[in-house]
């Protein structure tokens, strides 16, 4: 049990008092703010201090806007995230006092103008919209989309209800029905608007609840998106819409609203869209019963539902894997030869790096079926026994990623066509004979596509990968990677390979190595493939040592042709 005596002593010596609380260990006291003391509660919800103490303002300083970041509706401060700091176990008392100092600094920053600026960084949290997956590419141009559909995945014991918005209801149904999504509204319309400024909040009237609030919010920052708001109201008139969607894309984030304009549209018989828009937003002054002037407009009668758009199109989620490159392998035709222990993991990693998306295709080649002996280190499992590996992996990728394009091919068919249309070949067979055959075809200029070789060295001694692009590169045969003690081998001289007979027959001899060795080889190959796609392939030969007793370190290099290599000599 954590000793809290130092915490109690530090707080009480600073003027805090321990009080009763049913949910936490609570202390009341004050923190300094602009020369005065602000009363707070300090709650220790986790006595092991895996979570930071919670600090609650009991009195909100007038200098801090009513709407700002880092203060929730109960007055608790978000002064640090639990994953941003930890409290040293040897000085918990001093660390808790340090939390109070950070809270004081936060209040000063919020009072000095940082409140609304920070709001921009955390806008979705304070927007408070219902989550909505958006499968609409980021590059979609601003304007009215007339073929938008809304899908729903019903709530289940394991998950909450989930909504998704995209284009073309029939295609969306084909893509998403496998996960239980059903089309709710097949013919919605949505206007997409680009904002010239980051989305933030107003100092008051937040969050927006009506069409009037929405206009006031955008005008408060002179946001260019207000024109899109006016255009969306015109859309409602021209297309006789009772409800319409507005998606605002800003430099920092996006937001979406569903505008219910049925009541307003039916009460305003206007001649054209422009007149309708002006009539909706026209203000009128009235005096209420107490004699106070009240400004109203018909837009007050149009309620909005705030939605939090979460990009779900491939182009958006792929950028999370490649922050310095939007493309990666997207748009490329990638041939993966070998879907065994290495290739099974590689298929998924290549897909996560863009292969099979945005116009590209991922092609899988392997004639084998999954056997019991494969299960120990393969990405597939018992349910795929005796199934063709390429078919099972293809289905697995379909089950993971909407919009992925995966096909099954035979390497003989592809080689016969001269690898026409293929941008990159990845050899994950670990079969040295086949690898050298592909190497020979490349040397003889039978195909132009670069090739990435990936293999496990020895009995899991290490993993290696090599990118062979053109005649300026060493060919695979130039490297003595398979010879223990060789300069490019991770195996020490005298390293002994162990073999295992799994069933007592001639065809069941295998080299035992760990599943992690196969995963390391797949990761090295993926990094090389992505490096090639980004135009930064060097170093082209990469290794990792896993057996530190029988192995040795091989530095990453970009080797040039070995003049003594017989394969290079014959073919050049």
C-alpha positions as CSV (number, residue, x, y, z in Angstrom):
1,X,0.0,0.0,0.0
2,X,1.3,3.5,-0.9
3,X,2.4,5.5,2.0
4,X,0.4,8.8,1.9
5,X,1.9,10.4,5.0
6,X,4.2,12.7,3.0
7,X,1.2,13.9,1.0
8,X,-0.8,14.6,4.1
9,X,2.1,16.4,5.7
10,X,2.9,18.5,2.6
11,X,-0.8,19.6,2.1
12,X,-1.6,20.3,5.8
13,X,1.6,22.4,6.2
14,X,0.4,24.4,3.2
15,X,-2.9,25.1,4.8
16,X,-5.1,22.3,3.4
17,X,-7.5,20.4,5.5
18,X,-8.7,16.8,5.0
19,X,-12.5,16.5,4.7
20,X,-14.9,13.7,4.2
21,X,-15.7,12.5,0.7
22,X,-17.4,9.2,-0.3
23,X,-15.4,8.8,-3.5
24,X,-12.0,10.1,-2.8
25,X,-9.4,11.2,-0.3
26,X,-10.2,15.0,-0.3
27,X,-8.4,18.1,0.9
28,X,-9.7,21.6,0.8
29,X,-7.5,24.6,0.4
30,X,-6.6,27.4,-1.9
31,X,-4.3,28.2,-4.8
32,X,-2.9,31.6,-5.8
33,X,-4.3,33.6,-8.7
34,X,-3.4,37.2,-9.4
35,X,-2.6,38.0,-5.9
36,X,-5.6,36.4,-4.3
37,X,-6.5,32.9,-3.1
38,X,-9.0,30.7,-5.0
39,X,-10.7,27.9,-3.0
40,X,-10.3,24.4,-4.4
41,X,-10.8,20.7,-3.7
42,X,-7.9,18.4,-4.2
43,X,-9.2,14.9,-4.8
44,X,-7.0,11.8,-4.7
45,X,-9.2,9.2,-6.5
46,X,-6.3,6.8,-7.0
47,X,-4.3,6.2,-3.8
48,X,-1.7,4.3,-5.7
49,X,-1.0,7.5,-7.7
50,X,-1.2,5.9,-11.1
51,X,-3.6,8.8,-11.8
52,X,-2.8,12.4,-10.9
53,X,-4.7,14.2,-8.2
54,X,-7.8,16.0,-9.4
55,X,-8.1,19.7,-8.8
56,X,-11.6,21.3,-8.6
57,X,-12.3,25.1,-8.6
58,X,-14.9,26.0,-6.0
59,X,-15.0,29.6,-7.3
60,X,-14.4,30.5,-10.9
61,X,-12.3,33.7,-11.3
62,X,-14.1,36.4,-13.3
63,X,-11.0,36.9,-15.4
64,X,-11.5,33.4,-17.0
65,X,-14.0,33.2,-19.8
66,X,-17.2,31.2,-19.2
67,X,-16.2,29.1,-22.2
68,X,-12.7,27.9,-22.3
69,X,-10.5,24.8,-22.6
70,X,-9.1,22.8,-19.6
71,X,-12.1,23.4,-17.3
72,X,-15.0,21.0,-17.3
73,X,-18.6,21.7,-16.3
74,X,-17.9,20.6,-12.7
75,X,-15.0,22.9,-12.4
76,X,-12.2,20.3,-12.6
77,X,-9.0,21.4,-14.2
78,X,-7.3,19.5,-17.0
79,X,-3.9,20.7,-15.9
80,X,-1.9,17.6,-17.1
81,X,-2.9,14.3,-18.7
82,X,-2.0,11.1,-16.8
83,X,0.3,10.0,-19.6
84,X,2.2,13.3,-19.6
85,X,3.6,13.1,-16.1
86,X,4.1,10.7,-13.2
87,X,4.7,11.4,-9.5
88,X,8.0,10.2,-8.1
89,X,7.4,7.6,-5.4
90,X,10.2,8.9,-3.2
91,X,8.7,12.4,-2.9
92,X,4.9,12.2,-3.3
93,X,4.2,15.1,-1.0
94,X,6.5,17.5,-3.1
95,X,5.0,16.1,-6.3
96,X,1.5,16.9,-5.2
97,X,2.5,20.4,-4.4
98,X,4.0,20.6,-7.9
99,X,0.6,19.7,-9.3
100,X,-0.9,22.7,-7.5
101,X,1.8,24.9,-9.1
102,X,1.0,23.6,-12.6
103,X,-2.7,24.4,-11.9
104,X,-1.8,27.9,-10.9
105,X,0.2,28.4,-14.1
106,X,-2.7,27.1,-16.1
107,X,-5.2,29.6,-14.6
108,X,-2.8,32.5,-15.4
109,X,-2.5,31.3,-19.0
110,X,-6.2,31.0,-19.4
111,X,-6.8,34.5,-18.0
112,X,-4.1,36.0,-20.3
113,X,-5.9,34.9,-23.5
114,X,-4.9,31.3,-23.8
115,X,-8.4,30.0,-23.1
116,X,-9.9,30.2,-26.6
117,X,-6.6,29.4,-28.3
118,X,-6.3,26.1,-26.4
119,X,-10.0,25.5,-27.3
120,X,-9.0,25.3,-30.9
121,X,-6.6,22.4,-30.1
122,X,-9.3,20.5,-28.2
123,X,-12.3,21.6,-30.2
124,X,-14.0,18.2,-30.6
125,X,-14.1,17.7,-26.8
126,X,-16.0,21.0,-26.3
127,X,-18.1,20.7,-29.4
128,X,-19.7,17.8,-27.7
129,X,-21.2,16.3,-30.9
130,X,-22.5,12.8,-31.5
131,X,-19.8,10.6,-33.1
132,X,-20.1,10.1,-36.8
133,X,-17.8,8.2,-39.1
134,X,-17.2,10.1,-42.4
135,X,-16.2,7.9,-45.4
136,X,-15.7,10.9,-47.7
137,X,-12.2,11.6,-49.0
138,X,-10.5,14.7,-47.7
139,X,-9.8,15.9,-51.3
140,X,-13.6,16.1,-52.0
141,X,-14.2,19.6,-53.3
142,X,-16.4,22.1,-51.3
143,X,-20.0,22.2,-52.5
144,X,-23.3,20.4,-52.3
145,X,-23.1,16.6,-52.3
146,X,-26.4,15.1,-53.5
147,X,-25.7,11.4,-53.1
148,X,-24.9,11.2,-49.3
149,X,-26.2,8.2,-47.3
150,X,-26.4,7.5,-43.6
151,X,-25.7,4.1,-42.2
152,X,-26.1,2.7,-38.7
153,X,-24.6,-0.2,-36.8
154,X,-27.1,-1.1,-34.1
155,X,-26.0,-1.3,-30.4
156,X,-24.9,-4.7,-29.2
157,X,-23.8,-6.1,-25.8
158,X,-20.2,-5.5,-26.9
159,X,-20.4,-2.1,-28.5
160,X,-22.4,1.1,-28.7
161,X,-24.5,2.3,-31.7
162,X,-22.3,3.7,-34.5
163,X,-23.3,5.9,-37.4
164,X,-21.4,6.3,-40.7
165,X,-21.8,8.9,-43.5
166,X,-20.6,8.3,-47.1
167,X,-21.6,8.5,-50.7
168,X,-23.6,6.1,-52.9
169,X,-25.8,4.0,-50.6
170,X,-25.5,0.8,-52.7
171,X,-21.7,0.8,-52.6
172,X,-21.7,1.6,-48.9
173,X,-24.0,-1.3,-48.2
174,X,-21.7,-3.7,-50.0
175,X,-18.7,-2.3,-48.1
176,X,-20.1,-2.1,-44.6
177,X,-22.8,-4.7,-44.3
178,X,-20.2,-7.3,-43.2
179,X,-19.9,-5.3,-39.9
180,X,-23.6,-5.0,-39.4
181,X,-24.2,-1.6,-40.8
182,X,-27.6,-0.8,-42.3
183,X,-28.6,2.0,-44.6
184,X,-30.9,4.5,-42.7
185,X,-31.2,7.3,-45.2
186,X,-30.1,6.6,-48.7
187,X,-30.6,10.0,-50.2
188,X,-29.3,12.8,-47.9
189,X,-27.7,16.0,-49.1
190,X,-24.8,17.7,-47.5
191,X,-22.9,20.9,-48.1
192,X,-19.1,20.7,-47.6
193,X,-17.5,24.0,-46.6
194,X,-13.9,24.9,-46.0
195,X,-13.1,27.4,-43.2
196,X,-10.2,29.8,-43.6
197,X,-9.7,29.9,-39.8
198,X,-9.3,27.3,-37.0
199,X,-12.5,26.4,-35.3
200,X,-12.8,27.7,-31.7
201,X,-15.5,29.0,-29.4
202,X,-17.2,32.2,-28.5
203,X,-16.8,33.7,-25.0
204,X,-20.5,33.1,-24.6
205,X,-23.5,31.2,-26.1
206,X,-21.7,28.0,-26.5
207,X,-22.2,25.4,-27.8
208,X,-24.6,26.4,-30.6
209,X,-28.1,24.9,-30.5
210,X,-30.0,26.8,-33.3
211,X,-29.3,28.1,-36.7
212,X,-29.0,31.6,-35.2
213,X,-26.4,30.4,-32.7
214,X,-24.5,28.8,-35.6
215,X,-24.4,32.0,-37.6
216,X,-23.5,34.1,-34.6
217,X,-20.6,31.7,-33.8
218,X,-19.1,31.9,-37.3
219,X,-19.6,35.7,-37.6
220,X,-17.9,36.2,-34.2
221,X,-14.6,35.1,-35.8
222,X,-15.4,36.4,-39.3
223,X,-15.1,32.9,-40.5
224,X,-15.5,32.4,-44.2
225,X,-17.6,29.3,-43.5
226,X,-20.6,31.5,-42.8
227,X,-21.1,31.8,-46.6
228,X,-21.4,28.1,-46.7
229,X,-24.0,28.3,-44.0
230,X,-26.1,30.7,-46.1
231,X,-25.7,28.5,-49.1
232,X,-26.9,25.4,-47.2
233,X,-30.1,27.3,-46.3
234,X,-30.6,28.1,-50.0
235,X,-30.1,24.4,-50.7
236,X,-33.0,23.6,-48.3
237,X,-35.3,25.8,-50.4
238,X,-34.2,24.7,-53.8
239,X,-34.3,21.0,-53.0
240,X,-37.3,21.2,-50.6
241,X,-35.3,19.7,-47.7
242,X,-36.6,19.3,-44.2
243,X,-33.2,18.4,-42.9
244,X,-29.7,19.1,-44.3
245,X,-26.2,18.4,-43.3
246,X,-23.4,20.9,-43.1
247,X,-19.7,19.8,-42.9
248,X,-17.2,22.5,-42.0
249,X,-13.6,21.6,-42.6
250,X,-11.0,23.8,-40.9
251,X,-7.2,23.9,-40.5
252,X,-7.4,22.4,-37.0
253,X,-10.4,20.0,-37.2
254,X,-13.8,19.6,-38.6
255,X,-17.4,19.8,-37.3
256,X,-20.8,18.8,-38.7
257,X,-24.3,19.8,-38.0
258,X,-27.7,18.4,-38.9
259,X,-30.1,21.4,-39.4
260,X,-33.8,20.8,-38.9
261,X,-35.4,23.5,-41.1
262,X,-38.8,21.9,-41.8
263,X,-40.8,24.3,-39.7
264,X,-39.1,27.4,-41.0
265,X,-39.3,26.3,-44.7
266,X,-43.0,25.6,-44.5
267,X,-43.8,29.0,-42.8
268,X,-41.9,31.0,-45.4
269,X,-43.5,30.9,-48.9
270,X,-40.7,32.7,-50.8
271,X,-40.1,33.2,-54.5
272,X,-36.4,32.1,-54.7
273,X,-33.6,30.8,-52.6
274,X,-32.0,34.1,-51.9
275,X,-35.2,35.6,-50.6
276,X,-35.7,32.5,-48.4
277,X,-32.2,32.8,-46.9
278,X,-32.7,36.5,-46.1
279,X,-36.1,35.8,-44.6
280,X,-34.7,33.0,-42.4
281,X,-32.0,35.2,-40.9
282,X,-33.9,38.6,-40.9
283,X,-33.9,40.0,-37.4
284,X,-36.9,41.6,-35.7
285,X,-37.0,43.6,-32.4
286,X,-39.6,43.0,-29.8
287,X,-40.2,44.2,-26.3
288,X,-40.9,41.5,-23.8
289,X,-43.3,41.8,-20.8
290,X,-40.5,43.3,-18.6
291,X,-39.8,46.0,-21.2
292,X,-36.5,44.5,-22.4
293,X,-35.7,44.7,-26.1
294,X,-35.4,41.2,-27.6
295,X,-33.9,40.5,-31.0
296,X,-35.3,37.4,-32.7
297,X,-35.2,35.7,-36.1
298,X,-36.9,32.8,-37.7
299,X,-33.5,31.0,-37.6
300,X,-34.2,30.6,-33.8
301,X,-36.8,28.1,-34.7
302,X,-34.4,25.9,-36.7
303,X,-32.7,23.5,-34.2
304,X,-29.3,21.9,-35.0
305,X,-27.8,18.6,-33.9
306,X,-24.0,18.8,-33.4
307,X,-22.1,15.9,-34.9
308,X,-18.4,15.0,-34.4
309,X,-17.0,13.8,-37.8
310,X,-14.4,11.2,-37.5
311,X,-12.6,10.6,-40.8
312,X,-12.9,6.9,-41.9
313,X,-11.8,7.0,-45.5
314,X,-8.5,5.3,-46.3
315,X,-6.7,8.5,-47.2
316,X,-7.3,9.9,-43.7
317,X,-6.5,7.0,-41.5
318,X,-3.4,6.1,-43.5
319,X,-1.8,9.4,-42.6
320,X,-1.8,8.4,-39.0
321,X,0.7,5.7,-39.9
322,X,2.8,8.0,-42.2
323,X,2.7,11.5,-40.8
324,X,5.4,12.7,-43.2
325,X,3.8,11.2,-46.3
326,X,0.1,11.0,-47.3
327,X,0.8,8.5,-50.0
328,X,2.9,5.6,-48.8
329,X,2.1,2.6,-50.9
330,X,-1.4,3.9,-51.7
331,X,-2.0,4.0,-55.4
332,X,0.7,1.5,-56.1
333,X,0.3,-2.1,-57.5
334,X,2.2,-4.3,-55.0
335,X,2.9,-8.0,-55.6
336,X,3.5,-10.1,-52.5
337,X,5.0,-13.5,-53.2
338,X,4.8,-15.8,-50.3
339,X,2.0,-15.7,-47.7
340,X,3.6,-17.9,-45.0
341,X,4.9,-16.8,-41.6
342,X,6.5,-13.7,-42.9
343,X,4.1,-12.9,-45.7
344,X,1.0,-13.3,-43.5
345,X,2.2,-10.5,-41.3
346,X,3.5,-8.6,-44.3
347,X,0.2,-8.5,-46.1
348,X,-1.4,-6.7,-43.2
349,X,1.5,-4.3,-42.7
350,X,1.6,-3.5,-46.4
351,X,-2.2,-2.7,-46.2
352,X,-1.7,-0.5,-43.2
353,X,0.9,1.3,-45.3
354,X,-1.5,2.0,-48.1
355,X,-1.2,-1.1,-50.4
356,X,-4.5,-1.8,-52.0
357,X,-6.0,1.6,-51.5
358,X,-6.6,4.8,-53.4
359,X,-6.5,3.2,-56.9
360,X,-3.7,0.7,-56.0
361,X,-3.9,-3.0,-55.8
362,X,-2.3,-5.6,-53.4
363,X,-1.7,-8.9,-55.2
364,X,-1.1,-12.1,-53.2
365,X,0.8,-15.1,-54.6
366,X,1.2,-18.5,-52.8
367,X,0.1,-21.9,-54.0
368,X,0.1,-23.5,-50.5
369,X,-2.7,-24.2,-48.1
370,X,-2.4,-23.7,-44.3
371,X,-1.3,-26.8,-42.4
372,X,-1.2,-27.6,-38.7
373,X,2.5,-27.0,-38.7
374,X,2.0,-23.4,-39.9
375,X,-0.3,-22.3,-37.0
376,X,2.5,-21.8,-34.4
377,X,3.8,-18.7,-36.2
378,X,1.3,-17.8,-38.9
379,X,-1.2,-14.9,-38.7
380,X,-3.9,-17.3,-39.7
381,X,-5.4,-19.8,-37.3
382,X,-7.2,-23.1,-36.8
383,X,-10.3,-22.1,-38.7
384,X,-8.2,-21.7,-41.9
385,X,-6.7,-25.2,-41.9
386,X,-6.4,-26.7,-45.4
387,X,-7.6,-23.4,-46.9
388,X,-5.5,-21.7,-49.5
389,X,-3.4,-19.1,-47.7
390,X,-3.9,-16.3,-50.2
391,X,-7.7,-16.8,-50.1
392,X,-7.8,-16.7,-46.3
393,X,-5.5,-13.7,-46.0
394,X,-7.5,-11.9,-48.7
395,X,-10.7,-12.5,-46.7
396,X,-9.0,-11.4,-43.5
397,X,-8.0,-8.1,-45.1
398,X,-11.5,-7.6,-46.4
399,X,-12.8,-8.1,-42.9
400,X,-10.4,-5.5,-41.6
401,X,-10.5,-2.7,-44.2
402,X,-13.3,-1.3,-46.3
403,X,-12.3,-0.3,-49.8
404,X,-9.2,-2.4,-50.0
405,X,-8.4,-3.9,-53.4
406,X,-6.8,-7.4,-53.0
407,X,-6.5,-10.1,-55.6
408,X,-5.0,-13.6,-55.8
409,X,-2.5,-14.3,-58.6
410,X,0.1,-17.0,-59.4
411,X,3.7,-15.9,-59.6
412,X,4.0,-17.9,-62.9
413,X,1.2,-15.8,-64.5
414,X,2.8,-12.5,-63.3
415,X,6.3,-13.5,-64.4
416,X,5.1,-14.6,-67.8
417,X,3.6,-11.1,-68.4
418,X,6.9,-9.5,-67.4
419,X,5.4,-8.0,-64.2
420,X,3.5,-5.6,-66.4
421,X,1.7,-3.0,-64.3
422,X,3.4,-3.9,-61.1
423,X,5.2,-1.1,-59.2
424,X,6.8,-3.2,-56.4
425,X,7.5,-6.9,-55.8
426,X,7.9,-8.2,-52.3
427,X,9.4,-11.7,-51.8
428,X,8.5,-13.1,-48.4
429,X,9.0,-16.8,-49.3
430,X,12.2,-17.2,-47.3
431,X,13.0,-19.8,-50.1
432,X,16.5,-19.0,-51.2
433,X,16.1,-20.9,-54.5
434,X,13.0,-18.9,-55.5
435,X,14.6,-15.6,-54.3
436,X,17.6,-16.2,-56.4
437,X,15.4,-17.0,-59.4
438,X,13.6,-13.7,-59.0
439,X,17.0,-12.1,-58.6
440,X,18.1,-13.6,-61.9
441,X,15.0,-12.4,-63.7
442,X,15.7,-8.9,-62.4
443,X,19.3,-9.0,-63.5
444,X,18.2,-10.1,-67.0
445,X,15.9,-7.1,-67.1
446,X,12.8,-9.4,-67.3
447,X,10.9,-6.8,-65.2
448,X,11.6,-3.2,-64.1
449,X,9.8,-3.2,-60.7
450,X,12.1,-3.0,-57.7
451,X,12.0,-6.1,-55.4
452,X,12.2,-6.3,-51.6
453,X,13.5,-9.6,-50.3
454,X,12.7,-10.6,-46.6
455,X,13.9,-13.6,-44.7
456,X,14.6,-15.1,-41.3
457,X,18.3,-16.0,-40.9
458,X,19.1,-19.5,-39.5
459,X,16.8,-20.9,-36.9
460,X,15.6,-17.4,-35.9
461,X,19.1,-16.0,-35.4
462,X,17.8,-12.7,-36.9
463,X,15.8,-11.2,-39.7
464,X,16.9,-9.3,-42.8
465,X,15.5,-7.5,-45.7
466,X,17.0,-6.1,-48.9
467,X,15.7,-3.7,-51.7
468,X,17.1,-4.4,-55.2
469,X,16.1,-1.6,-57.5
470,X,18.5,-1.4,-60.5
471,X,21.9,-2.2,-61.9
472,X,23.6,0.2,-59.5
473,X,22.6,-2.0,-56.6
474,X,24.2,-5.2,-55.5
475,X,22.1,-8.2,-56.5
476,X,20.9,-10.6,-53.9
477,X,23.6,-13.1,-54.8
478,X,26.3,-10.4,-54.0
479,X,25.4,-10.7,-50.4
480,X,26.8,-13.6,-48.3
481,X,23.8,-13.4,-45.9
482,X,23.3,-17.2,-45.9
483,X,26.9,-18.1,-45.0
484,X,27.6,-18.1,-41.2
485,X,30.3,-15.6,-40.5
486,X,29.8,-13.8,-43.8
487,X,30.0,-10.0,-43.7
488,X,26.3,-9.6,-44.4
489,X,25.1,-12.5,-42.3
490,X,23.7,-12.1,-38.8
491,X,25.0,-15.6,-38.0
492,X,28.4,-16.1,-36.4
493,X,31.0,-18.3,-38.0
494,X,30.2,-21.9,-36.8
495,X,26.5,-21.2,-36.3
496,X,24.6,-24.5,-36.6
497,X,21.2,-24.7,-38.2
498,X,18.7,-27.0,-36.5
499,X,16.1,-28.8,-38.4
500,X,13.0,-30.6,-37.2
501,X,10.9,-33.4,-38.7
502,X,7.3,-32.8,-37.8
503,X,5.7,-36.0,-39.0
504,X,8.5,-38.4,-39.9
505,X,8.0,-38.0,-43.7
506,X,10.4,-36.6,-46.2
507,X,8.3,-33.5,-46.9
508,X,7.9,-32.3,-43.4
509,X,11.4,-31.1,-42.5
510,X,11.3,-27.5,-41.3
511,X,13.5,-24.9,-39.6
512,X,12.0,-23.9,-36.2
513,X,12.0,-20.2,-35.5
514,X,9.9,-17.9,-33.4
515,X,6.8,-16.0,-34.5
516,X,8.6,-12.8,-33.5
517,X,11.4,-13.5,-36.0
518,X,8.8,-13.6,-38.8
519,X,7.2,-10.4,-37.6
520,X,10.6,-8.7,-37.5
521,X,11.3,-9.7,-41.1
522,X,7.9,-8.4,-42.2
523,X,8.5,-5.1,-40.4
524,X,11.9,-4.6,-42.0
525,X,10.4,-5.3,-45.5
526,X,7.5,-2.9,-44.9
527,X,9.9,-0.1,-43.8
528,X,11.9,-0.7,-47.0
529,X,8.8,-0.7,-49.2
530,X,7.5,2.6,-47.6
531,X,11.0,4.1,-47.9
532,X,11.0,3.3,-51.6
533,X,7.5,4.8,-52.1
534,X,8.7,8.0,-50.3
535,X,11.9,8.2,-52.4
536,X,14.1,7.5,-49.4
537,X,15.0,3.8,-49.6
538,X,18.5,4.0,-48.1
539,X,19.9,2.0,-46.3
540,X,18.6,-0.8,-48.6
541,X,20.0,-3.7,-46.6
542,X,18.7,-3.9,-43.0
543,X,19.1,-6.5,-40.3
544,X,18.1,-7.3,-36.8
545,X,19.9,-9.8,-34.5
546,X,17.7,-11.9,-32.3
547,X,20.0,-14.6,-31.0
548,X,22.8,-12.7,-29.3
549,X,24.8,-15.9,-28.5
550,X,24.9,-17.3,-32.0
551,X,24.5,-14.1,-33.9
552,X,26.3,-10.9,-34.7
553,X,25.4,-7.3,-35.6
554,X,25.3,-6.3,-39.3
555,X,25.2,-2.6,-39.9
556,X,22.6,-1.2,-42.3
557,X,24.1,-0.4,-45.7
558,X,23.3,0.2,-49.4
559,X,25.6,-2.3,-51.1
560,X,26.9,-1.9,-54.6
561,X,27.6,-4.8,-57.0
562,X,30.3,-7.3,-56.0
563,X,32.7,-7.6,-58.9
564,X,33.3,-11.2,-58.0
565,X,29.6,-12.1,-58.0
566,X,29.0,-14.8,-60.6
567,X,25.4,-13.8,-61.1
568,X,26.3,-10.2,-61.9
569,X,29.2,-11.3,-64.1
570,X,27.0,-13.5,-66.2
571,X,24.2,-11.0,-66.6
572,X,26.2,-7.9,-67.1
